Amino acid sequence: MACERPETASRSAAHAGLAVRDWLETQARVTGYWRDVLLEAGGNLALIEALDDHARFLQAAAMRGEGEVLQTQ
């Protein structure tokens, strides 16, 4: 079994973190889209609030670790 060098593993983890944050932000936008659709259709207020809460949760999750710097050496 091959072992990654520490700097390669760190770089891989940083790239994976960026991809996950991007995915979370995308999910927050999708949630916002469905919230708007439901709102325009006169949908259930409790469901709209649940979508708002979920979008905020996804955005907050995406913000975690944004200050990390990708180490290349």
C-alpha positions in Angstrom: 0.0 0.0 0.0 1.5 3.3 -1.1 1.7 6.2 1.5 1.3 9.8 0.5 3.9 12.3 1.5 2.7 14.7 4.3 2.7 17.7 2.0 0.7 15.7 -0.7 -1.8 14.6 1.8 -2.2 18.1 3.2 -2.7 19.5 -0.4 -5.3 16.7 -1.1 -7.1 17.6 2.1 -7.1 21.3 1.2 -8.5 20.6 -2.2 -11.2 18.3 -0.8 -12.1 21.0 1.7 -12.6 23.5 -1.1 -14.7 21.1 -3.1 -16.9 20.4 0.0 -17.4 24.1 0.7 -18.3 24.7 -2.9 -20.8 21.8 -2.7 -22.3 23.3 0.5 -22.7 26.7 -1.1 -24.3 25.2 -4.2 -26.8 23.3 -2.0 -27.6 26.6 -0.1 -28.4 28.2 -3.5 -30.6 25.3 -4.6 -32.4 25.5 -1.2 -32.9 29.2 -1.8 -34.3 28.5 -5.3 -36.9 26.1 -4.0 -37.8 28.5 -1.1 -38.5 31.2 -3.7 -40.6 28.8 -5.8 -42.6 27.8 -2.8 -43.0 31.4 -1.7 -44.2 32.6 -5.1 -46.7 29.7 -5.1 -48.1 30.8 -1.7 -46.7 27.7 0.0 -46.7 26.8 3.6 -44.9 29.3 5.8 -43.5 26.7 8.1 -41.9 24.9 5.1 -40.5 28.2 3.8 -39.0 28.9 7.2 -37.5 25.4 7.3 -35.8 26.1 3.9 -34.5 29.4 5.2 -33.0 27.7 8.3 -31.5 25.0 6.1 -29.9 27.5 3.7 -28.4 29.4 6.6 -27.1 26.1 8.1 -25.5 25.2 4.7 -23.9 28.6 4.3 -22.5 28.5 7.8 -21.1 25.1 7.2 -19.5 26.3 4.0 -17.8 29.2 5.8 -16.0 27.0 8.3 -12.3 26.8 7.5 -12.3 29.4 4.8 -9.3 31.1 6.3 -7.0 28.0 5.6 -4.1 28.6 3.3 -3.1 25.9 0.8 0.4 24.9 1.5 2.4 24.0 -1.6 5.8 23.2 0.0 
